[in-house]
């Protein structure tokens, strides 16, 4: 059976009648590479100028620009002087692989001093010039260029492997897989050339040549898309982290890190509902620093903040893991004690009050005496809302302040 299709307008003719397959001219492949890399460069440039990007993105953009120049030099071989095509193409290829390495390495935080690249680039150019002008040997020149590219592809693998990005680990590993396949293909091609030097050519329309450059084209597209996805993923991760921080700030007191008044009341209501449902005890300590205004007047507001922060630190030492700490505002604090009966809550309050009275708070080599008054309230059957428990603790605290301070009163 014979078959023949002619698509000459696309540069392709398949003729199976005699067992031969005619493939596109390599210059056609190179012009396709030029157009695709040009579009990728424009895409990267637009993204770079309109979106938030990270270190290395601009350098990565240059990779596609330099690949455009590389394939232009390939396509013009024979049209312009051969030496110009060779040296310009090798220079563009060398810079492109350096930019690819730097773009990825800087993104993952593993960049190297640029002077190392300059030395390697100088060696590459001297090598290319020697085997062009002094001893014209395309095989050695191509193998040397391959070794240079493989070195940087291997370095990218190491950068990705050793990186510990907060986001994008899967995408980085996918990118590394693209590059590993590229490294294997280009290295195998160089070995094949060394074993069979007569088949070494970049311009014959062989299936191997076309397949390699089509994969190279796929690699450029994949690398560009993955890099843009990595950038977007990192930005999304930062936005999520920022949102979490904002939510935390909305719930926590900046000075002490305790829950603020609103958040504490919400948590307190949930604890009250849970305690009533399972008939478990619940107690609340409302703590106020005695004569705090005098501390601010005598030592200054910075010292006052230091006292509040130190008091918060001592409360954390007293509290159990299940206890909930809060700051009402000013010099008033909460300590919610789940699973705690009134007698135990009073004992905790008295021990804390006595220890603080006996141990002044240090600030700038000064010992600031601090005492506190504590109101204690425990859950009773009529407490349907947390506000009721809080009101009784507040009344107890007022009683402690009214009757001399530095006391614990329970209601």
MARMI-478017 format. One record per residue (C-alpha): x, y, z; residue in three letters; residue number from 1. Coordinates in pm, 1 decimal, always signed. Example, Ala and Ser with C-alpha at 12.3 -4.5 7.8 and 13.67 -1.06 7.14 Angstrom:
REM MARMI-478017
+1230.0, -450.0, +780.0, ala, 1 .
+1367.0, -106.0, +714.0, ser, 2 .
END
This chain:
REM MARMI-478017
+0.0, +0.0, +0.0, unk, 1 .
+136.6, +341.1, -95.5, unk, 2 .
+54.3, +671.7, +67.1, unk, 3 .
+169.3, +1028.5, +14.2, unk, 4 .
+69.6, +1362.6, +162.9, unk, 5 .
+207.2, +1696.9, +52.6, unk, 6 .
+193.1, +1991.4, +294.7, unk, 7 .
+460.1, +2199.6, +129.1, unk, 8 .
+299.0, +2522.0, +243.5, unk, 9 .
+394.9, +2418.2, +597.5, unk, 10 .
+745.6, +2308.3, +496.4, unk, 11 .
+656.9, +1938.4, +545.7, unk, 12 .
+618.2, +1657.3, +292.0, unk, 13 .
+555.5, +1299.2, +395.5, unk, 14 .
+604.7, +1041.3, +121.2, unk, 15 .
+575.2, +679.9, +226.0, unk, 16 .
+565.8, +540.1, -125.2, unk, 17 .
+940.9, +472.6, -122.7, unk, 18 .
+983.5, +445.9, +255.0, unk, 19 .
+1128.6, +798.5, +292.3, unk, 20 .
+999.8, +1072.4, +519.4, unk, 21 .
+1096.0, +1432.4, +442.8, unk, 22 .
+1100.4, +1650.8, +753.3, unk, 23 .
+1100.3, +2028.5, +796.9, unk, 24 .
+1417.1, +2220.4, +722.3, unk, 25 .
+1612.7, +2299.5, +1042.6, unk, 26 .
+1603.9, +2670.9, +966.5, unk, 27 .
+1224.4, +2647.7, +982.5, unk, 28 .
+1255.6, +2493.5, +1328.9, unk, 29 .
+1494.1, +2771.3, +1432.1, unk, 30 .
+1253.5, +3041.6, +1311.5, unk, 31 .
+973.7, +2875.0, +1511.6, unk, 32 .
+1204.6, +2883.1, +1816.2, unk, 33 .
+1270.2, +3252.5, +1752.1, unk, 34 .
+899.0, +3340.0, +1738.8, unk, 35 .
+804.4, +3132.1, +2043.8, unk, 36 .
+1088.8, +3264.7, +2260.4, unk, 37 .
+1009.8, +3616.8, +2148.3, unk, 38 .
+648.3, +3572.8, +2261.7, unk, 39 .
+766.6, +3422.9, +2590.6, unk, 40 .
+1001.7, +3716.8, +2645.4, unk, 41 .
+716.9, +3963.4, +2582.7, unk, 42 .
+492.1, +3768.2, +2820.9, unk, 43 .
+759.4, +3771.3, +3093.7, unk, 44 .
+826.9, +4141.4, +3037.2, unk, 45 .
+457.7, +4232.7, +3066.2, unk, 46 .
+421.3, +4024.5, +3381.7, unk, 47 .
+739.4, +4176.7, +3527.2, unk, 48 .
+617.5, +4533.2, +3472.3, unk, 49 .
+256.3, +4482.1, +3581.5, unk, 50 .
+268.6, +4227.8, +3866.5, unk, 51 .
+457.9, +4183.6, +4191.0, unk, 52 .
+768.3, +3975.8, +4122.4, unk, 53 .
+1068.4, +3854.8, +4319.2, unk, 54 .
+1444.0, +3858.0, +4293.6, unk, 55 .
+1558.8, +3686.1, +3975.5, unk, 56 .
+1248.6, +3749.5, +3764.4, unk, 57 .
+1412.7, +4017.5, +3547.5, unk, 58 .
+1715.8, +3794.7, +3490.0, unk, 59 .
+1487.6, +3504.8, +3398.7, unk, 60 .
+1317.1, +3730.5, +3144.3, unk, 61 .
+1654.8, +3790.7, +2980.0, unk, 62 .
+1688.1, +3415.2, +2922.5, unk, 63 .
+1419.4, +3418.8, +2653.3, unk, 64 .
+1562.9, +3734.5, +2493.3, unk, 65 .
+1905.9, +3572.4, +2468.6, unk, 66 .
+1755.4, +3253.1, +2326.5, unk, 67 .
+1594.1, +3462.4, +2053.1, unk, 68 .
+1941.2, +3593.2, +1965.1, unk, 69 .
+2082.7, +3238.9, +1979.3, unk, 70 .
+1833.0, +3101.3, +1729.4, unk, 71 .
+1870.5, +3404.4, +1503.7, unk, 72 .
+2241.3, +3325.7, +1485.8, unk, 73 .
+2159.2, +2960.2, +1411.3, unk, 74 .
+1913.5, +3055.7, +1138.1, unk, 75 .
+2153.2, +3303.2, +973.8, unk, 76 .
+2444.1, +3059.0, +953.8, unk, 77 .
+2564.7, +3081.9, +594.7, unk, 78 .
+2394.1, +3416.0, +542.1, unk, 79 .
+2626.3, +3614.9, +767.9, unk, 80 .
+2996.4, +3534.9, +822.3, unk, 81 .
+3029.1, +3197.0, +993.4, unk, 82 .
+3261.4, +3327.9, +1265.5, unk, 83 .
+3009.7, +3598.2, +1360.3, unk, 84 .
+2729.7, +3341.6, +1374.7, unk, 85 .
+2935.4, +3099.3, +1586.5, unk, 86 .
+3075.9, +3345.8, +1838.1, unk, 87 .
+2754.0, +3547.7, +1871.3, unk, 88 .
+2546.1, +3232.9, +1905.5, unk, 89 .
+2778.6, +3082.1, +2165.4, unk, 90 .
+2790.5, +3407.4, +2360.7, unk, 91 .
+2409.1, +3434.3, +2360.7, unk, 92 .
+2372.1, +3068.3, +2459.1, unk, 93 .
+2627.2, +3105.6, +2738.2, unk, 94 .
+2457.0, +3414.9, +2876.4, unk, 95 .
+2112.1, +3252.4, +2846.0, unk, 96 .
+2206.6, +2951.9, +3058.1, unk, 97 .
+2372.8, +3182.8, +3314.0, unk, 98 .
+2054.3, +3392.7, +3331.7, unk, 99 .
+1846.4, +3078.3, +3374.4, unk, 100 .
+2067.1, +2966.0, +3660.7, unk, 101 .
+2070.3, +3309.0, +3825.7, unk, 102 .
+1695.5, +3356.0, +3781.2, unk, 103 .
+1616.9, +3030.2, +3959.2, unk, 104 .
+1899.7, +3052.3, +4214.5, unk, 105 .
+1801.7, +3402.1, +4321.4, unk, 106 .
+1437.2, +3300.1, +4346.1, unk, 107 .
+1528.1, +3019.0, +4588.6, unk, 108 .
+1799.7, +3223.3, +4763.7, unk, 109 .
+2105.1, +3036.4, +4633.3, unk, 110 .
+2277.8, +3291.2, +4405.5, unk, 111 .
+2656.9, +3287.5, +4352.7, unk, 112 .
+2902.8, +3576.1, +4293.5, unk, 113 .
+2873.5, +3704.8, +3936.6, unk, 114 .
+3251.6, +3709.0, +3886.8, unk, 115 .
+3249.9, +3328.6, +3866.9, unk, 116 .
+3016.0, +3348.9, +3568.2, unk, 117 .
+3241.2, +3609.1, +3405.5, unk, 118 .
+3545.2, +3379.9, +3425.5, unk, 119 .
+3355.8, +3085.8, +3279.1, unk, 120 .
+3211.9, +3303.4, +3004.5, unk, 121 .
+3560.3, +3431.2, +2913.4, unk, 122 .
+3690.1, +3073.4, +2894.8, unk, 123 .
+3396.4, +2975.4, +2673.5, unk, 124 .
+3459.2, +3261.5, +2430.2, unk, 125 .
+3832.6, +3189.0, +2410.2, unk, 126 .
+3755.9, +2821.1, +2355.4, unk, 127 .
+3504.9, +2900.9, +2079.8, unk, 128 .
+3741.7, +3149.7, +1913.7, unk, 129 .
+4033.7, +2904.2, +1917.9, unk, 130 .
+3834.6, +2622.1, +1759.0, unk, 131 .
+3691.6, +2864.4, +1503.0, unk, 132 .
+3989.1, +3073.9, +1387.5, unk, 133 .
+4297.8, +2873.9, +1484.5, unk, 134 .
+4174.6, +2518.8, +1448.3, unk, 135 .
+3831.2, +2496.2, +1290.7, unk, 136 .
+3683.0, +2193.2, +1465.5, unk, 137 .
+3301.7, +2206.0, +1492.8, unk, 138 .
+3289.9, +1880.9, +1691.8, unk, 139 .
+3518.1, +1997.5, +1974.4, unk, 140 .
+3346.6, +2337.2, +1971.6, unk, 141 .
+2999.0, +2180.4, +2003.9, unk, 142 .
+3108.5, +1935.0, +2274.4, unk, 143 .
+3274.4, +2216.0, +2471.4, unk, 144 .
+2958.4, +2425.9, +2448.7, unk, 145 .
+2755.4, +2125.4, +2562.2, unk, 146 .
+2982.2, +2074.7, +2865.7, unk, 147 .
+2935.6, +2441.9, +2959.7, unk, 148 .
+2555.0, +2416.5, +2934.7, unk, 149 .
+2549.0, +2086.0, +3125.6, unk, 150 .
+2749.8, +2242.2, +3408.5, unk, 151 .
+2487.7, +2512.2, +3459.4, unk, 152 .
+2197.1, +2271.1, +3423.6, unk, 153 .
+2357.1, +2059.3, +3696.3, unk, 154 .
+2406.9, +2367.8, +3916.4, unk, 155 .
+2037.4, +2452.9, +3879.2, unk, 156 .
+1953.2, +2099.3, +3991.0, unk, 157 .
+2164.1, +2149.9, +4304.3, unk, 158 .
+2005.1, +2488.6, +4379.8, unk, 159 .
+1656.1, +2345.7, +4353.2, unk, 160 .
+1747.4, +2034.0, +4551.6, unk, 161 .
+1899.8, +2228.2, +4842.7, unk, 162 .
+1633.8, +2499.5, +4850.8, unk, 163 .
+1361.4, +2498.8, +5113.8, unk, 164 .
+1100.9, +2733.3, +4969.7, unk, 165 .
+796.6, +2826.0, +5179.5, unk, 166 .
+578.5, +2770.0, +4874.6, unk, 167 .
+616.2, +2609.5, +4533.5, unk, 168 .
+814.1, +2295.7, +4621.7, unk, 169 .
+621.3, +2082.2, +4371.1, unk, 170 .
+660.3, +2340.1, +4092.5, unk, 171 .
+1033.5, +2369.0, +4159.1, unk, 172 .
+1070.8, +1991.7, +4143.9, unk, 173 .
+878.0, +1989.9, +3814.5, unk, 174 .
+1109.6, +2260.0, +3681.2, unk, 175 .
+1410.0, +2054.3, +3790.2, unk, 176 .
+1265.9, +1752.6, +3605.5, unk, 177 .
+1240.9, +1955.1, +3282.2, unk, 178 .
+1602.1, +2060.2, +3318.1, unk, 179 .
+1721.0, +1711.1, +3411.1, unk, 180 .
+1567.4, +1569.3, +3092.8, unk, 181 .
+1734.0, +1849.9, +2898.0, unk, 182 .
+2067.3, +1772.5, +3062.5, unk, 183 .
+2038.3, +1401.8, +2980.6, unk, 184 .
+1942.5, +1469.5, +2618.9, unk, 185 .
+2211.3, +1725.6, +2549.6, unk, 186 .
+2476.6, +1517.8, +2727.4, unk, 187 .
+2376.5, +1201.2, +2538.6, unk, 188 .
+2387.6, +1391.1, +2211.3, unk, 189 .
+2743.3, +1507.9, +2282.6, unk, 190 .
+2855.1, +1154.4, +2368.5, unk, 191 .
+2694.5, +1025.2, +2048.0, unk, 192 .
+2881.0, +1289.8, +1848.3, unk, 193 .
+3210.1, +1187.9, +2004.1, unk, 194 .
+3147.9, +825.2, +1917.3, unk, 195 .
+3017.5, +908.0, +1568.3, unk, 196 .
+3183.4, +1238.0, +1466.7, unk, 197 .
+3060.7, +1210.3, +1107.0, unk, 198 .
+2697.0, +1267.5, +1208.7, unk, 199 .
+2767.9, +1584.4, +1409.3, unk, 200 .
+2558.0, +1864.0, +1254.9, unk, 201 .
+2303.8, +2115.5, +1374.3, unk, 202 .
+2152.3, +2180.0, +1032.7, unk, 203 .
+2054.5, +1838.4, +896.0, unk, 204 .
+1680.2, +1768.6, +905.4, unk, 205 .
+1719.8, +1443.8, +1094.1, unk, 206 .
+1457.5, +1306.4, +1327.0, unk, 207 .
+1706.6, +1333.4, +1617.5, unk, 208 .
+1783.1, +1699.2, +1544.5, unk, 209 .
+1419.5, +1797.5, +1501.8, unk, 210 .
+1314.3, +1600.2, +1808.8, unk, 211 .
+1584.6, +1759.8, +2022.8, unk, 212 .
+1500.7, +2116.7, +1923.9, unk, 213 .
+1128.1, +2055.4, +1958.5, unk, 214 .
+1189.0, +1932.4, +2313.6, unk, 215 .
+1410.4, +2238.1, +2368.9, unk, 216 .
+1116.0, +2452.0, +2257.6, unk, 217 .
+881.7, +2265.2, +2492.4, unk, 218 .
+1138.5, +2313.6, +2768.0, unk, 219 .
+1146.0, +2691.9, +2717.0, unk, 220 .
+766.1, +2711.3, +2728.6, unk, 221 .
+748.6, +2488.2, +3035.3, unk, 222 .
+1019.9, +2679.2, +3222.3, unk, 223 .
+855.0, +3013.9, +3154.7, unk, 224 .
+508.0, +2898.0, +3257.7, unk, 225 .
+641.4, +2724.3, +3570.5, unk, 226 .
+840.3, +3032.0, +3673.1, unk, 227 .
+534.7, +3254.4, +3640.1, unk, 228 .
+330.9, +3000.1, +3838.7, unk, 229 .
+601.7, +2993.0, +4108.0, unk, 230 .
+589.7, +3370.2, +4132.3, unk, 231 .
+211.2, +3371.8, +4161.3, unk, 232 .
+216.9, +3092.1, +4418.3, unk, 233 .
+470.4, +3272.4, +4635.2, unk, 234 .
+266.3, +3592.2, +4617.9, unk, 235 .
-50.9, +3400.4, +4712.5, unk, 236 .
+134.1, +3243.7, +5005.5, unk, 237 .
+253.5, +3583.6, +5126.4, unk, 238 .
-98.9, +3722.2, +5102.0, unk, 239 .
-232.0, +3428.3, +5304.4, unk, 240 .
+39.2, +3477.5, +5565.1, unk, 241 .
-32.6, +3849.7, +5581.4, unk, 242 .
-404.0, +3781.5, +5622.1, unk, 243 .
-325.3, +3540.7, +5906.1, unk, 244 .
-109.5, +3805.3, +6073.8, unk, 245 .
-384.3, +4063.6, +6038.3, unk, 246 .
-635.4, +3821.6, +6188.4, unk, 247 .
-395.0, +3757.0, +6475.4, unk, 248 .
-345.4, +4130.0, +6530.9, unk, 249 .
-721.9, +4174.4, +6538.1, unk, 250 .
-744.5, +3915.5, +6816.5, unk, 251 .
-425.6, +3974.3, +7015.6, unk, 252 .
-296.5, +4256.4, +7230.7, unk, 253 .
+21.4, +4403.6, +7080.8, unk, 254 .
+207.0, +4453.0, +7411.9, unk, 255 .
+143.7, +4117.8, +7578.6, unk, 256 .
+32.6, +3883.3, +7301.4, unk, 257 .
-276.7, +3797.3, +7508.2, unk, 258 .
-626.1, +3791.1, +7361.0, unk, 259 .
-780.4, +4136.0, +7346.1, unk, 260 .
-1110.6, +4222.0, +7511.6, unk, 261 .
-1334.8, +4131.8, +7216.7, unk, 262 .
-1160.2, +3804.0, +7134.3, unk, 263 .
-1145.2, +3701.3, +7500.5, unk, 264 .
-1517.2, +3761.3, +7542.2, unk, 265 .
-1592.2, +3542.5, +7238.1, unk, 266 .
-1369.4, +3262.8, +7365.1, unk, 267 .
-1512.4, +3302.2, +7714.1, unk, 268 .
-1866.4, +3259.6, +7579.9, unk, 269 .
-1765.7, +2938.0, +7401.5, unk, 270 .
-1602.7, +2804.9, +7718.3, unk, 271 .
-1909.5, +2892.8, +7921.1, unk, 272 .
-2137.9, +2705.6, +7679.3, unk, 273 .
-1906.5, +2402.2, +7683.4, unk, 274 .
-1885.7, +2402.1, +8064.5, unk, 275 .
-2263.0, +2425.5, +8104.0, unk, 276 .
-2325.2, +2151.2, +7846.9, unk, 277 .
-2100.0, +1901.7, +8024.5, unk, 278 .
-2161.4, +2034.1, +8379.1, unk, 279 .
-1793.1, +2119.9, +8423.4, unk, 280 .
-1656.9, +2398.5, +8649.7, unk, 281 .
-1523.1, +2725.4, +8510.2, unk, 282 .
-1358.3, +3016.3, +8692.0, unk, 283 .
-1242.6, +3363.9, +8595.2, unk, 284 .
-973.5, +3585.6, +8747.9, unk, 285 .
-988.0, +3958.7, +8679.1, unk, 286 .
-652.5, +4119.0, +8768.0, unk, 287 .
-574.7, +4488.2, +8811.0, unk, 288 .
-240.3, +4654.6, +8895.2, unk, 289 .
-267.1, +4866.6, +9209.7, unk, 290 .
-187.2, +5237.6, +9169.1, unk, 291 .
-61.1, +5189.1, +8815.1, unk, 292 .
-85.8, +5563.3, +8750.1, unk, 293 .
+174.9, +5620.5, +9021.4, unk, 294 .
+413.0, +5381.3, +8842.8, unk, 295 .
+373.2, +5576.6, +8518.7, unk, 296 .
+420.3, +5908.5, +8699.4, unk, 297 .
+724.7, +5791.6, +8896.5, unk, 298 .
+911.1, +5586.7, +8637.6, unk, 299 .
+761.0, +5691.9, +8304.5, unk, 300 .
+529.6, +5525.1, +8055.3, unk, 301 .
+807.9, +5306.0, +7914.6, unk, 302 .
+855.3, +5160.6, +8262.5, unk, 303 .
+477.8, +5120.0, +8287.9, unk, 304 .
+472.1, +4913.5, +7970.6, unk, 305 .
+764.3, +4708.6, +8102.2, unk, 306 .
+568.3, +4636.1, +8419.8, unk, 307 .
+263.7, +4521.7, +8221.7, unk, 308 .
+476.7, +4301.2, +7995.9, unk, 309 .
+653.8, +4149.9, +8297.8, unk, 310 .
+321.5, +4089.1, +8469.8, unk, 311 .
+196.8, +3913.3, +8154.9, unk, 312 .
+508.6, +3696.5, +8154.1, unk, 313 .
+449.2, +3591.5, +8514.6, unk, 314 .
+84.7, +3515.8, +8436.7, unk, 315 .
+199.9, +3279.9, +8162.0, unk, 316 .
+413.2, +3095.0, +8417.2, unk, 317 .
+115.2, +3055.9, +8647.7, unk, 318 .
-130.6, +2953.6, +8375.3, unk, 319 .
-177.3, +2596.4, +8264.2, unk, 320 .
-177.1, +2497.5, +7900.4, unk, 321 .
-556.1, +2489.4, +7897.3, unk, 322 .
-596.1, +2831.1, +8065.7, unk, 323 .
-681.6, +3136.9, +7855.5, unk, 324 .
-506.4, +3470.4, +7902.6, unk, 325 .
-645.9, +3809.2, +7803.7, unk, 326 .
-594.0, +4180.5, +7849.7, unk, 327 .
-900.8, +4394.9, +7900.0, unk, 328 .
-702.5, +4709.5, +7831.9, unk, 329 .
-488.6, +4944.3, +8038.5, unk, 330 .
-367.5, +4758.7, +8347.3, unk, 331 .
-646.0, +4497.9, +8366.8, unk, 332 .
-599.6, +4132.8, +8274.0, unk, 333 .
-811.7, +3817.7, +8245.8, unk, 334 .
-725.0, +3462.4, +8337.1, unk, 335 .
-992.8, +3208.2, +8244.7, unk, 336 .
-956.7, +2871.5, +8419.1, unk, 337 .
-1153.4, +2586.5, +8256.6, unk, 338 .
-1217.9, +2276.7, +8467.7, unk, 339 .
-1144.1, +2478.8, +8784.4, unk, 340 .
-1367.3, +2505.1, +9091.0, unk, 341 .
-1393.4, +2821.8, +9299.3, unk, 342 .
-1164.9, +2703.0, +9581.9, unk, 343 .
-882.5, +2615.2, +9344.2, unk, 344 .
-924.3, +2942.7, +9150.8, unk, 345 .
-898.4, +3141.5, +9477.2, unk, 346 .
-584.7, +2946.6, +9571.6, unk, 347 .
-424.6, +3024.3, +9235.7, unk, 348 .
-512.9, +3393.9, +9270.7, unk, 349 .
-377.5, +3421.1, +9624.9, unk, 350 .
-52.9, +3244.9, +9537.5, unk, 351 .
+3.4, +3468.1, +9235.0, unk, 352 .
-86.1, +3783.4, +9427.6, unk, 353 .
+154.2, +3694.6, +9712.1, unk, 354 .
+444.9, +3600.6, +9482.9, unk, 355 .
+415.3, +3923.8, +9285.4, unk, 356 .
+402.7, +4135.3, +9603.3, unk, 357 .
+722.4, +3969.5, +9727.7, unk, 358 .
+918.6, +4002.5, +9400.9, unk, 359 .
+954.0, +4353.1, +9250.7, unk, 360 .
+977.3, +4390.0, +8873.8, unk, 361 .
+1322.3, +4491.3, +8744.9, unk, 362 .
+1360.1, +4774.8, +8496.9, unk, 363 .
+1689.6, +4952.4, +8414.9, unk, 364 .
+1851.9, +4836.3, +8739.1, unk, 365 .
+1550.4, +4959.5, +8931.2, unk, 366 .
+1324.5, +4737.6, +9137.3, unk, 367 .
+964.7, +4851.3, +9090.1, unk, 368 .
+732.9, +4722.1, +9365.8, unk, 369 .
+405.4, +4601.3, +9216.7, unk, 370 .
+93.1, +4471.5, +9385.4, unk, 371 .
-229.1, +4352.3, +9228.7, unk, 372 .
-591.9, +4313.6, +9320.8, unk, 373 .
-783.0, +4011.7, +9191.6, unk, 374 .
-1153.1, +3947.5, +9155.8, unk, 375 .
-1256.0, +3582.1, +9129.9, unk, 376 .
-1586.8, +3445.8, +8998.1, unk, 377 .
-1692.2, +3089.0, +8925.8, unk, 378 .
-1969.4, +2961.1, +8703.1, unk, 379 .
-2311.0, +2921.3, +8865.1, unk, 380 .
-2636.4, +2781.3, +8730.3, unk, 381 .
-2782.9, +3123.4, +8648.2, unk, 382 .
-2488.4, +3227.7, +8425.7, unk, 383 .
-2629.1, +3203.6, +8072.5, unk, 384 .
-2383.8, +3452.4, +7923.0, unk, 385 .
-2014.6, +3513.1, +7976.9, unk, 386 .
-2097.6, +3873.3, +8060.6, unk, 387 .
-2266.9, +3752.5, +8381.0, unk, 388 .
-1949.0, +3574.2, +8494.5, unk, 389 .
-1740.6, +3874.6, +8398.3, unk, 390 .
-1972.9, +4111.7, +8584.8, unk, 391 .
-1934.7, +3916.1, +8909.0, unk, 392 .
-1554.1, +3904.3, +8868.9, unk, 393 .
-1555.4, +4280.5, +8808.4, unk, 394 .
-1766.7, +4338.0, +9119.7, unk, 395 .
-1523.8, +4125.5, +9322.0, unk, 396 .
-1228.6, +4322.8, +9184.2, unk, 397 .
-1398.5, +4651.4, +9273.7, unk, 398 .
-1450.8, +4518.6, +9626.8, unk, 399 .
-1079.3, +4424.4, +9649.8, unk, 400 .
-976.8, +4774.3, +9536.8, unk, 401 .
-1225.9, +4945.5, +9765.6, unk, 402 .
-1117.2, +4754.0, +10075.1, unk, 403 .
-745.2, +4826.6, +10055.1, unk, 404 .
-598.3, +4673.0, +9734.6, unk, 405 .
-340.6, +4394.3, +9716.3, unk, 406 .
-621.0, +4150.5, +9789.2, unk, 407 .
-816.6, +3861.6, +9641.6, unk, 408 .
-1199.1, +3875.2, +9662.0, unk, 409 .
-1431.8, +3606.0, +9530.1, unk, 410 .
-1797.2, +3634.8, +9428.4, unk, 411 .
END
